[in-house]
Amino acid sequence: MTQEEQIPQVLREVFEEAAAVKDGELAAYIPQLASVDPEYFALSACDTAGNSYAVGDCGQSFTLQSVSKVLAHACVLSHCDEEALGRRVGVEATGEDFDSIVKLDQHRRAFNPMVNTGAIVIADMLLSIYGEDALPKCLSFFASTMGVDNLDVDQAVFQSELATGERNRAIAHLLNNFKLLDYRVEKVLELYFNHCSLRATTDQLACLGATLANGGRLPEGGGCVLDPVVVRKVLSVMFSCGMYNDAGRWIYDVGLPAKSGVSGCLLVVVPGRMGIAAYSPRIDRRGTSVRGMLAVRLLSERLNLHLFA
């Protein structure tokens, strides 16, 4: 049996093992996320040829939260001079929590696009690129990478984040203090909270992973939606920074570019081969799905996916 033929069976096995785990808590600091069913669990994979595999609650959509930072970063890289981006957002891991301001206060620059400081600067740059049409144009760009016509914003989650996101508001004001924003804080945060509130399924997220694995070309011979150079840069930052202050352990154990979101979703890319997506809303203290992280670690081990294997 080839490794590709093993995928459906291994996917089911690791799903069943991870489903038994009840550790973690819902992201209660965003009220709408605190009300979801904690037992939701979905696992999907899509290879670059377009073969799709799924198990669990794969029809259940969820908000992308920080996984949307991957797409926002790709969007800016597709339109912006990299030197201009580099003056405001770096590519180094912080070793801190995703909403930490420690490195920002010390260095007067966002450390990378995968943490909140960097993602808020990225949202400001998207406003510069698209102007008043920033939200619909971002939605169109994001949807194209998943091979769908459109994505919807969960208005309840958006309003919940807008009403309770005081730490992100404080981060934005600190960024503004360091002259890292060109637009008003509330305007920048409105775009940021909107793209974090986009809804998708694990099948759609796995397709995005396959697109990134395929150098920016949609699976199954689809069109090119991202420049291969942009994909290389995005995957590099995902690899070193996508799992926040768990990145070192993740690289050591799993060895794949990934990005987590506090809704419980997880995007993983196996370069040249496939995308993997998981959703289970119980998260650890770093904001990553407990079941999702375990399932992907087991997949990496059993299918020998680690980049350095």
N, C-alpha and C positions, 0 to 999 in steps of 0.2 A: 504494500500500500504506500503510495507516495504521500509526502507531507501534506499536499493540497487535499488529498482524499481523506486525510485524518482530521481535517479542520472541523467538520460537523460533529464528529464523535467527541473530540477533545473539548469543543465548545460546550457541549451538553454536560460533560463530566465536570468541568471546572465551574460551570453554572450551579450545578447541584451541590458541589462542595461549598462554594461561597454563599449560597442561599441559606445554609445552616447557621451562618454567622449573624449575630444580632447586635454586635458592638456598634458604637457610634451614636450620635445624636442628630436630630434635625437642626437645620440652620435657623434657630429660633430668633436671631437678631433681625431677620427679615420676616415680618409677621406672616406673609403669604406662604413662605416656604415652611413655616412651622405647622401648617395645616394639611400637608400632603400625607398620603398613606406611606408610612415608613417601610412597608413590605414590598413596594414596587421594586422590581429588579428586571433589567433587560441587558442583554449582551448581543452585540452584532459585529459582524466582520464583512468586509467587502474587499476583494482583491482587484488588482489593476485591470484584469480582464472583464470585470463586471460581475463575477460570481459573488452572490450574497448569501450569508448564513446568519441566522438569528434564533434566539431562544429567550423565552420569558415575555415580559410586558412590553414588547417592541412597538406596539401601537400607542403606547403612552408617551405623550410629549412632555417636555420639561423646559425650563428656561436655561439658556446657555451659561448665564453668569460669566465667570472668568474665561471660559472657553472662547467666548466672543473676542477676547483680547488677541487671539491668534489671527483672526480675520481682520480686525482693525489694524493690526501691525502690517499684515500683508497688503492691505488697502493703501496705507500710507507709503510703504515701500514701492508700490506700483506707480505712485504719482509724485513722489517727493524726492528731492535731492538728498542722498544719504548723508552728506556732510552736514546739511541743515538739521536732519533728524538727530545725528550723532551729537550735536551741540546741546541737545535738550534731553535725549534719552540714550543711555548706554546699552551695553549688552552683557554686563557682568551680573552674576548671581549675588543676591544680597545676604543670604544666610539669615534673613529675618522673616517675620510673618508677612503675609501678602499685603496687609494694610499698615505696615510699619512706616514711620517717618524718620527713623534714626539716620539712615544713610543719606536721605534727602537733606536733612538739617545739617549734616556734616559736609556734604559735597556739593550742595546747591545744584544738583542735577538728578533726574530720575535714573535709577540704576539700570532698569530694563523694562521692556514693554509688557511683561507678564505680571508685574505687580501693580497695585492700584496707582501709585504715583506716576509710573510710566504710561499706564493705560489712559489716565486722565489727560496727560499731555498729548497722547495720540489722538484723543477725541478732539482736543483743541485744534490739532493739525488737520483733522478731517473737516472741521468747519472752515478752515482756510482753503482747503482743496475744493469743497463742494458748495460753500456758502449756505444760503437758506434751504437748499435742497439736500442738505447733508444726510438727513435720516432716510428719505426714500432711496437715495443713491447708494447709501451704505447697505440698506436692506437688499437692494437689487444685486449688489456685488456679493454680499454674503450668500444669498440664495444661489447664485450662479456656481459657486464652488461646491455646492451640494447637489447640483443637477436638478434643482427644483425651480419653479417659476417665481415663487414668493415665499417669504417667511412672515409670520405675524408676531407683533409685540404683545405680550401678556400685559394688558393694561392694569390689572389688579396688582401684579408684581411691580410694575413700573411705579405706580402711585405709592405702593408700600415702601419702595426704596427711596423715592423722592421725599417721602414724609419722615423717614427714620434714618437716612444716610448721613448722620451728622459727622461721623469720622471722615467719610469721603469729602464732605463739605469742608472740613478743617484741612484736609490734605490739599484740596484745590486752592484754598486761601493761602496756604503756605507756598504752593507752587506759584501763585500769583505774586506773592511777596518777593520771590526770587526772579520775577520777570520771565517766567517760563510759559505763561499763558497769554494769548493775544485777545481772547474773548472773555466776556463776563463769566464769573464762576458758575452762576446758575444756568447759563446757556450751555456751557461745556458739560456740566453734570447732567443736564437733560438728555443730551446725546449719549453720554456714557451710560446712564441708567437705562435708556431705551435699548441700546444694543445688548446690554446684559440681560434684558428681559425678553429677548427673542426666544420663541419656542421652536423646538425641533425634536426629532425622535432619534433613537440610537441608529436606525437604518440610515437616516440622513447624515448623521455625524460620521458614521463609518464610511459613507461615500465621500465626505470631505477628507477623511483620512486617506482614502484610496487616491483621491486627486492629488494630495500632497505627496503620497508615496510614488505617484506617477509623474512627478516633475511638473505638476500644474495642469495636466491633461485629465479630463474626466475619464472614469473607467469605461471599459467596453468601447474603446475607439472614439470616445467623445471629444469635443473640441478642447482647445487649450484655453483655460480661464485664468491662469497665473503664469507669469514668466518664470522659467526654471531657476534663474538667479534669485528671484524673490523667494521661491520655495526653499532653496538652499539656506538662505539667511533666516527664514522663519523657523525651519526645522532645527537649525543650530541653536537658536535662542530657546526653543521648546526643550531641547535636549538638556541644556545647562540650567534653565531657569523655570521651566514650565511647572515643576512640582514644588516650587517655593523652597522653604528650608528643609524639605525632604529630598531635594534634587540629587544630592550625592548618594544617598541610600538607594534611590530609585535607579540611578544610572548603574550602580554596583549590582543590584539584584535583577533588574528588568532590562536595562540597556537599550531603551527605545525613547525617541522623542514623544512627549506627552504633555497634556494640559488638563488640569482639573478645574471643576467649578463647584461652588458651595451648594448648588442645587442637588449635587450628587452625581453629576455627569462627568465622564472621563473620555478624552480623545487621545488615541495612541496611533502612531504611524510606524509602520515597518517599511523603511525606504525600499523602493523598487518592487514591493510585494503587495502590501495591503494596508487598509485602515481598520482599526478596532475601536468600538465605542461601548461604553458601559453606562448604566444609570441605576443607581440605588441611593436614596436620599439620606441615609444615615452616614454622617461624615465624621472624620477624626478631628482632633483639635487644630490641625493645619488646614482643614477645609476640603479634604479629599474623601471620596466615597470609600468606606471600609470594604464593602463587598467588591466594588469595582476594582480597587487596587489589588486585592487578593486574587480575583479572577484573572486579571491581566498578568500578574506575576506568575501564576500557574500556567497560563497560556505560553508565556515566554519560555518557561522551563521545559514544558512538554513538547513544544514545537520548535525548540532551539532557535528562538527569534532574536536573542541578544545580539546586538551589532558586533560584539567582539567574540562571539562564539566561534 
